[in-house]
């Protein structure tokens, strides 16, 4: 089997092929004209200074004369004034070369304006930039509201990314965004395997693919392509229509998020288990941001405005949490589950749904202005009602900030924050899956601990694999124990701890939440930490520098001493 060509080689081959195909005849015409003119001029007899006939000037001199004549340099008649025959042949040569070069230039201009050639040049330039990208990067397929938030999040974490979007105008708008680095972008269909290969899917620096195209079919195609061509690369997929468990297929080892379902789960969690919701918000937030507020949606009768896919999920989750829900919708009125015909933006439909005795309302339409109108009307009719608004477009953020809502949720922001957390720290997904098994008080205590380690801000989240920690592996190989306490000890002063919390230890199939200080590590353990940025650097120093780990374990300084530990530790990677 012939091995596939590299994307850069394929892109260059496409450009070369298009040039040869379109310019083949003009090039052949130029060669023929030169050959005829040179050969003819070499044979035409000339005259010397006395007017005596001389043989032709020869091929070399003829080629020299035709060359400077066709470029209009005009050195004159060399080496002697020409005979009448030579001048006649020169006139023919001049007009032939002008016609040939004119045809060549016109064809070249047509080639440059050809969309196929322009696209081939863009792909070639894009492939060249990917080939020259020698640091970890992520491929973002589709850059709508969610994709833009993910790109800004990756940029804030100093991580590179490659953008693939079918909409060229959207990419032009993205070039105006204030990213730290100039990220490679290409307008292409991400469902085509060659597009992902051009984007660096098989590059050793590719760390993951995020499928955020508008079409579920495209996102499924992206997942299939990644799983077949680069099975070691994780892929995160957004699907508007959920897949049954028996239809997951290729998605079995990946993360699939339905934004409407996840939004509904978050809202139901905020109502039934507010501390679960708050802890999840903290763990999927951006480091350095303020801690999420403590929202406590009341229990009782709720009103849901809008009954599309999102409304179905909201009603199912709220009723699953033991709440009563009345649904207002005009388009789907008459279908099972819709109680009142209307939009919710008018007082009549809200009163019909029981706004006076309701404790909460969800404005969940796809139209931001309609959602704000519903929220304002509901607040006027029942000033104490708990208002949840759905924000669809990031550009309307100023309008939502102006309204005093109790809880504002954006499906794109929810998906973006969760994807960011998972692609930068894959081990976090396992911890998040264990949160629902814990009670609200446990979540509250963990939230308080995490809030303290980074002084009231969202902490850094990162992971450590013991099998890649040089100092720990060497110590375990000597049958010397290394405990959790050792890792959480300050490498500059073993009497103090670093500001970090070990959230999860994965040992084979076993998952240990908040391991105790005395737990001894094993060679294949995987660890998930949360803490301050300097704690991450201190931990990297401990697990990589043998002298530092020996000092922490025994209290005795050997080797290079504390002053020289930082250079030997290497540079830690942010967020896993």
PyMOL commands that set and color helices and strands:
alter all, ss='L'
color gray80, all
select helices_A, chain A and resi 7-43+59-70+84-113+115-131+145-156+168-174+193-198+216-229+245-247+249-253+259-272+274-283+309-320+347-352+355-357+368-381+394-402+411-424+428-435+440-453+466-468+470-477+484-487+533-544+546-554+562-569
alter helices_A, ss='H'
color red, helices_A
select strands_A, chain A and resi 46-47+53-54+137-141+160-165+185-187+206-211+235-238+255-257+301-305+324-328+360-363+386-390+407-409+460-465+500-507+510-513+526-531
alter strands_A, ss='S'
color yellow, strands_A
deselect
rebuild
show_as cartoon
